[in-house]
Amino acid sequence: MKLIALDQNVISDLAFPPNAIWREILDLLKVGVRKGALLCPTPTETITESVHLDRARRERIERLCAEISHGYYFRFPWEIIALEALAKVR
């Protein structure tokens, strides 16, 4: 399985495709996720960067993220730093 990191701009374009190319990319990602070949964990920044959007747009982005991530999130950067620090001292 391949992990694909999508930033907020890409996630927004997938949720609200500005043209046919973005719809095609979304379709391909969904097929890959359904087949178990791809997973697109939700970046933690997506939560904070979507908070200013109106409810309908924010919920559409959240539904898309849930679908292509299967509920997986990237760790917060400070969690990664803490785990690496613990690994060094053990």
N, CA, C and O of each residue as an XYZ file, in Angstrom:
360
protein
N       0.832     -1.179      0.000
C       0.000      0.000      0.000
C       0.876      1.243      0.000
O       1.879      1.315      0.711
N       0.486      2.203     -0.797
C       1.206      3.475     -0.863
C       0.416      4.540     -0.120
O      -0.805      4.633     -0.243
N       1.150      5.350      0.665
C       0.545      6.491      1.342
C       0.724      7.730      0.485
O       1.804      7.978     -0.053
N      -0.336      8.499      0.364
C      -0.280      9.736     -0.413
C      -0.642     10.889      0.510
O      -1.724     10.905      1.097
N       0.269     11.858      0.639
C       0.035     13.042      1.464
C      -0.556     14.149      0.595
O       0.045     14.563     -0.396
N      -1.723     14.614      0.976
C      -2.405     15.681      0.238
C      -2.470     16.920      1.114
O      -2.865     16.840      2.277
N      -2.084     18.064      0.565
C      -2.194     19.291      1.354
C      -3.599     19.878      1.211
O      -4.420     19.377      0.443
N      -3.856     20.937      1.959
C      -5.191     21.529      1.998
C      -5.655     22.008      0.622
O      -6.832     21.867      0.288
N      -4.765     22.562     -0.165
C      -5.152     23.032     -1.502
C      -5.628     21.872     -2.375
O      -6.633     21.989     -3.076
N      -4.914     20.768     -2.330
C      -5.297     19.608     -3.126
C      -6.616     19.031     -2.616
O      -7.505     18.716     -3.408
N      -6.742     18.896     -1.310
C      -7.975     18.355     -0.744
C      -9.172     19.223     -1.138
O     -10.237     18.704     -1.473
N      -8.992     20.536     -1.097
C     -10.077     21.446     -1.500
C     -10.422     21.275     -2.968
O     -11.598     21.262     -3.333
N      -9.408     21.143     -3.813
C      -9.671     20.948     -5.248
C     -10.324     19.598     -5.527
O     -11.099     19.471     -6.475
N     -10.024     18.599     -4.721
C     -10.674     17.303     -4.890
C     -12.131     17.354     -4.412
O     -13.014     16.752     -5.022
N     -12.366     18.078     -3.318
C     -13.720     18.186     -2.782
C     -14.606     19.071     -3.656
O     -15.812     18.844     -3.760
N     -14.003     20.076     -4.279
C     -14.714     21.019     -5.151
C     -13.945     21.139     -6.465
O     -13.309     22.162     -6.717
N     -13.997     20.105     -7.301
C     -13.173     20.068     -8.510
C     -13.426     21.267     -9.435
O     -14.554     21.492     -9.873
N     -12.373     22.029     -9.726
C     -12.530     23.177    -10.614
C     -12.641     22.782    -12.085
O     -13.082     23.574    -12.918
N     -12.235     21.542    -12.397
C     -12.314     21.077    -13.786
C     -12.298     19.545    -13.823
O     -12.201     18.881    -12.791
N     -12.395     19.014    -15.025
C     -12.502     17.558    -15.211
C     -11.251     16.807    -14.757
O     -11.344     15.659    -14.323
N     -10.096     17.435    -14.851
C      -8.856     16.764    -14.444
C      -8.905     16.421    -12.951
O      -8.502     15.328    -12.555
N      -9.395     17.343    -12.126
C      -9.492     17.090    -10.690
C     -10.507     15.994    -10.391
O     -10.298     15.199     -9.474
N     -11.600     15.937    -11.144
C     -12.579     14.861    -10.954
C     -11.956     13.510    -11.305
O     -12.207     12.508    -10.635
N     -11.147     13.496    -12.355
C     -10.475     12.263    -12.755
C      -9.466     11.819    -11.693
O      -9.374     10.633    -11.375
N      -8.719     12.765    -11.155
C      -7.756     12.440    -10.093
C      -8.486     11.863     -8.886
O      -8.049     10.870     -8.305
N      -9.603     12.490     -8.511
C     -10.377     11.991     -7.373
C     -10.884     10.580     -7.644
O     -10.806      9.718     -6.768
N     -11.394     10.336     -8.827
C     -11.879      8.995     -9.173
C     -10.761      7.964     -9.067
O     -10.968      6.872     -8.538
N      -9.577      8.311     -9.570
C      -8.436      7.390     -9.501
C      -8.012      7.121     -8.052
O      -7.714      5.984     -7.688
N      -7.990      8.176     -7.234
C      -7.644      7.993     -5.820
C      -8.653      7.077     -5.133
O      -8.270      6.176     -4.387
N      -9.940      7.308     -5.382
C     -10.976      6.485     -4.758
C     -10.854      5.019     -5.166
O     -11.030      4.127     -4.336
N     -10.557      4.768     -6.432
C     -10.369      3.391     -6.899
C      -9.180      2.759     -6.179
O      -9.268      1.627     -5.703
N      -8.079      3.486     -6.099
C      -6.892      2.976     -5.413
C      -7.150      2.681     -3.949
O      -6.682      1.671     -3.423
N      -7.897      3.561     -3.285
C      -8.233      3.346     -1.868
C      -9.146      2.134     -1.728
O      -8.941      1.302     -0.844
N     -10.155      2.031     -2.596
C     -11.074      0.884     -2.543
C     -10.352     -0.440     -2.738
O     -10.699     -1.438     -2.106
N      -9.350     -0.452     -3.609
C      -8.594     -1.680     -3.881
C      -7.538     -1.972     -2.818
O      -6.921     -3.037     -2.822
N      -7.334     -1.023     -1.910
C      -6.323     -1.220     -0.880
C      -4.913     -0.906     -1.345
O      -3.946     -1.232     -0.657
N      -4.787     -0.277     -2.506
C      -3.460      0.057     -3.037
C      -2.972      1.417     -2.544
O      -1.769      1.675     -2.509
N      -3.912      2.285     -2.163
C      -3.574      3.643     -1.728
C      -4.277      3.966     -0.423
O      -5.325      3.404     -0.105
N      -3.681      4.883      0.328
C      -4.316      5.453      1.502
C      -3.850      6.893      1.597
O      -2.663      7.181      1.443
N      -4.776      7.788      1.849
C      -4.472      9.219      1.933
C      -4.799      9.698      3.340
O      -5.867     10.270      3.556
N      -3.901      9.478      4.307
C      -4.179      9.929      5.667
C      -4.436     11.437      5.698
O      -3.823     12.200      4.952
N      -5.339     11.842      6.560
C      -5.678     13.258      6.670
C      -4.559     13.990      7.387
O      -4.145     13.581      8.471
N      -4.061     15.077      6.789
C      -3.070     15.895      7.499
C      -3.752     16.626      8.663
O      -4.885     17.088      8.523
N      -3.083     16.730      9.784
C      -3.673     17.423     10.927
C      -3.979     18.881     10.603
O      -4.891     19.466     11.187
N      -3.228     19.470      9.682
C      -3.442     20.866      9.318
C      -4.801     21.075      8.645
O      -5.355     22.174      8.686
N      -5.329     20.030      8.033
C      -6.609     20.152      7.334
C      -7.702     20.578      8.300
O      -8.596     21.339      7.932
N      -7.636     20.096      9.522
C      -8.647     20.448     10.523
C      -8.596     21.946     10.800
O      -9.620     22.627     10.755
N      -7.411     22.451     11.085
C      -7.294     23.878     11.428
C      -7.475     24.776     10.217
O      -8.007     25.879     10.343
N      -7.044     24.328      9.052
C      -7.159     25.169      7.862
C      -8.571     25.189      7.296
O      -8.884     26.037      6.459
N      -9.427     24.277      7.733
C     -10.813     24.232      7.244
C     -11.787     24.908      8.202
O     -12.955     25.101      7.862
N     -11.324     25.264      9.382
C     -12.225     25.786     10.405
C     -12.918     27.081      9.978
O     -14.040     27.341     10.414
N     -12.288     27.885      9.150
C     -12.876     29.170      8.747
C     -13.922     29.025      7.643
O     -14.641     29.981      7.352
N     -14.020     27.855      7.029
C     -14.971     27.649      5.936
C     -16.391     27.535      6.471
O     -16.604     27.199      7.636
N     -17.359     27.820      5.604
C     -18.737     27.627      6.040
C     -18.973     26.132      6.265
O     -18.242     25.288      5.746
N     -19.997     25.829      7.041
C     -20.242     24.447      7.483
C     -20.342     23.464      6.324
O     -19.764     22.379      6.391
N     -21.058     23.819      5.270
C     -21.258     22.892      4.148
C     -19.929     22.534      3.477
O     -19.681     21.367      3.175
N     -19.075     23.536      3.245
C     -17.776     23.272      2.609
C     -16.886     22.443      3.530
O     -16.239     21.490      3.096
N     -16.864     22.820      4.807
C     -16.027     22.101      5.775
C     -16.465     20.646      5.887
O     -15.624     19.747      5.915
N     -17.776     20.403      5.951
C     -18.262     19.025      6.075
C     -17.989     18.208      4.822
O     -17.730     17.007      4.908
N     -18.044     18.844      3.670
C     -17.726     18.114      2.431
C     -16.265     17.688      2.424
O     -15.941     16.567      2.033
N     -15.381     18.587      2.859
C     -13.953     18.259      2.947
C     -13.745     17.148      3.976
O     -12.974     16.219      3.737
N     -14.427     17.240      5.118
C     -14.286     16.207      6.147
C     -14.758     14.846      5.644
O     -14.118     13.832      5.921
N     -15.872     14.809      4.907
C     -16.371     13.535      4.369
C     -15.389     12.942      3.371
O     -15.135     11.737      3.379
N     -14.834     13.797      2.507
C     -13.854     13.309      1.534
C     -12.633     12.739      2.258
O     -12.161     11.651      1.930
N     -12.130     13.477      3.235
C     -10.965     13.006      3.988
C     -11.252     11.666      4.663
O     -10.411     10.768      4.647
N     -12.434     11.532      5.254
C     -12.793     10.278      5.915
C     -12.823      9.125      4.913
O     -12.404      8.009      5.223
N     -13.319      9.407      3.717
C     -13.426      8.359      2.702
C     -12.067      7.880      2.215
O     -11.836      6.676      2.111
N     -11.174      8.804      1.919
C      -9.897      8.397      1.327
C      -8.819      8.089      2.367
O      -7.747      7.587      2.030
N      -9.115      8.396      3.639
C      -8.125      8.112      4.692
C      -8.515      6.905      5.545
O      -7.699      6.392      6.311
N      -9.755      6.458      5.412
C     -10.284      5.398      6.293
C     -10.073      5.744      7.759
O      -9.895      4.861      8.598
N     -10.094      7.051      8.060
C      -9.966      7.501      9.449
C      -8.545      7.668      9.949
O      -8.345      8.023     11.111
N      -7.552      7.421      9.105
C      -6.158      7.595      9.515
C      -5.744      9.056      9.370
O      -6.161      9.746      8.439
N      -4.918      9.511     10.305
C      -4.376     10.869     10.295
C      -2.863     10.784     10.383
O      -2.313      9.829     10.933
N      -2.198     11.790      9.837
C      -0.772     11.921     10.103
C      -0.630     12.418     11.532
O      -1.488     13.152     12.021
N       0.429     12.031     12.195
C       0.658     12.490     13.565
C       0.961     13.988     13.562
O       1.428     14.553     12.573
N       0.675     14.603     14.706
C       1.072     15.999     14.889
C       2.597     16.045     14.946
O       3.218     15.123     15.474
N       3.208     17.098     14.415
C       4.683     17.167     14.408
C       5.309     17.000     15.793
O       6.352     16.359     15.920
N       4.684     17.569     16.840
C       5.283     17.437     18.171
C       5.197     16.006     18.692
O       6.015     15.613     19.524
N       4.229     15.217     18.227
C       4.178     13.805     18.607
C       5.371     13.056     18.018
O       5.976     12.213     18.681
N       5.697     13.370     16.779
C       6.829     12.724     16.115
C       8.126     13.081     16.834
O       8.970     12.216     17.071
N       8.279     14.347     17.175
C       9.485     14.789     17.889
C       9.583     14.083     19.240
O      10.660     13.626     19.623
N       8.474     13.990     19.959
C       8.484     13.335     21.276
C       8.850     11.859     21.142
O       9.636     11.344     21.937
N       8.297     11.180     20.157
C       8.618      9.758     19.963
C      10.077      9.566     19.591
O      10.723      8.633     20.068
N      10.602     10.443     18.743
C      12.017     10.342     18.380
C      12.912     10.615     19.592
O      13.936      9.954     19.761
N      12.543     11.567     20.422
C      13.333     11.870     21.620
C      13.311     10.687     22.569
O      14.345     10.325     23.131
N      12.151     10.083     22.756
C      12.054      8.899     23.634
C      12.891      7.742     23.101
O      13.519      7.019     23.875
N      12.899      7.568     21.792
C      13.684      6.492     21.194
C      15.173      6.696     21.444
O      15.913      5.728     21.620
N      15.617      7.960     21.461
C      17.038      8.248     21.665
C      17.474      7.933     23.100
O      18.593      7.471     23.325
N      16.591      8.182     24.062
C      16.983      7.995     25.460
C      16.779      6.565     25.952
O      17.253      6.204     27.029
N      16.098      5.777     25.189
C      15.849      4.382     25.621
C      16.971      3.479     25.254
O      16.921      2.283     25.542
